[in-house]
């Protein structure tokens, strides 16, 4: 029984440490309201990115297109000192980059 508990504890601790490594890799400073945009790029998560843009309608602009126009500007949103598209290229976030390029063409 002790052996089984030890194995379960070892598996649990290794899982927790693996997730902590990812969390330590990302450190958000500055305007934390915009951290989800950078997080979406880091995870290459288009759905998180889309939700993040949608959540800012009425905050930054009255339409989703207006929010895209404002936040795609490097002056208004930067991740690690780079614009969101450049940061996507650096992080090899291909799905997010493709989405951002299609949005930019439609504006």
C-alpha positions as CSV (number, residue, x, y, z in Angstrom):
1,X,0.0,0.0,0.0
2,X,2.9,2.4,0.9
3,X,4.4,1.6,-2.5
4,X,1.2,2.5,-4.3
5,X,0.9,5.8,-2.4
6,X,4.5,6.7,-3.2
7,X,3.9,6.0,-6.9
8,X,0.7,8.1,-6.9
9,X,2.5,11.0,-5.2
10,X,5.5,10.8,-7.6
11,X,3.2,11.0,-10.6
12,X,1.2,13.9,-9.2
13,X,4.3,15.9,-8.3
14,X,5.9,15.3,-11.7
15,X,2.7,16.5,-13.4
16,X,2.6,19.6,-11.3
17,X,6.2,20.4,-12.0
18,X,5.7,20.0,-15.7
19,X,2.8,22.5,-15.7
20,X,4.8,24.9,-13.5
21,X,7.6,25.0,-16.1
22,X,5.3,26.3,-18.7
23,X,3.8,28.9,-16.3
24,X,7.3,30.1,-15.4
25,X,8.2,30.5,-19.1
26,X,5.6,33.2,-19.4
27,X,5.8,36.3,-17.3
28,X,3.3,39.1,-17.9
29,X,4.2,42.7,-17.1
30,X,2.6,45.9,-18.0
31,X,-1.1,46.1,-18.7
32,X,-2.3,42.7,-17.5
33,X,-5.7,43.3,-19.2
34,X,-4.0,42.5,-22.5
35,X,-2.0,39.5,-21.2
36,X,-4.4,37.0,-22.9
37,X,-3.4,38.2,-26.3
38,X,0.2,37.3,-25.6
39,X,-0.8,34.1,-23.9
40,X,-2.9,33.1,-27.0
41,X,0.2,33.6,-29.2
42,X,2.4,31.6,-26.8
43,X,-0.1,28.7,-26.8
44,X,-0.9,29.2,-30.5
45,X,-4.6,29.3,-29.4
46,X,-6.8,31.0,-31.9
47,X,-10.0,30.5,-29.9
48,X,-8.4,32.3,-26.9
49,X,-7.3,35.1,-29.2
50,X,-10.7,35.5,-30.8
51,X,-12.4,35.6,-27.3
52,X,-9.8,38.2,-26.2
53,X,-10.6,40.4,-29.1
54,X,-14.4,40.0,-28.6
55,X,-14.0,40.9,-24.9
56,X,-12.5,44.2,-25.8
57,X,-15.4,45.4,-28.0
58,X,-16.9,48.3,-26.1
59,X,-13.6,48.8,-24.2
60,X,-11.3,49.9,-27.0
61,X,-13.7,50.4,-29.9
62,X,-17.4,50.0,-30.7
63,X,-16.9,47.2,-33.2
64,X,-14.7,44.1,-33.5
65,X,-13.1,45.5,-36.6
66,X,-12.2,48.6,-34.6
67,X,-10.6,46.5,-31.8
68,X,-8.6,44.6,-34.4
69,X,-7.4,47.8,-36.0
70,X,-6.3,49.3,-32.6
71,X,-4.7,46.2,-31.2
72,X,-2.9,45.0,-34.3
73,X,-0.9,48.3,-34.1
74,X,2.4,47.6,-32.4
75,X,2.1,50.9,-30.6
76,X,-1.0,49.7,-28.7
77,X,-0.2,46.1,-28.0
78,X,3.2,44.5,-27.7
79,X,4.3,41.1,-26.4
80,X,7.9,40.9,-25.4
81,X,8.5,44.3,-27.0
82,X,7.1,43.2,-30.4
83,X,3.8,43.6,-32.1
84,X,1.5,40.7,-31.9
85,X,2.2,39.6,-35.5
86,X,5.9,39.8,-35.0
87,X,5.7,37.9,-31.7
88,X,3.6,35.2,-33.4
89,X,6.3,34.7,-36.0
90,X,9.0,34.6,-33.3
91,X,7.0,32.0,-31.3
92,X,6.1,30.0,-34.4
93,X,2.5,30.4,-33.6
94,X,1.4,29.5,-37.2
95,X,-2.4,29.2,-36.5
96,X,-2.5,32.5,-34.7
97,X,-0.4,34.2,-37.3
98,X,-2.6,32.9,-40.1
99,X,-5.7,34.2,-38.3
100,X,-4.1,37.6,-37.7
101,X,-3.1,37.9,-41.3
102,X,-6.6,37.0,-42.5
103,X,-8.1,39.6,-40.0
104,X,-5.7,42.3,-41.2
105,X,-6.7,41.7,-44.8
106,X,-10.4,42.1,-44.0
107,X,-10.0,45.4,-42.2
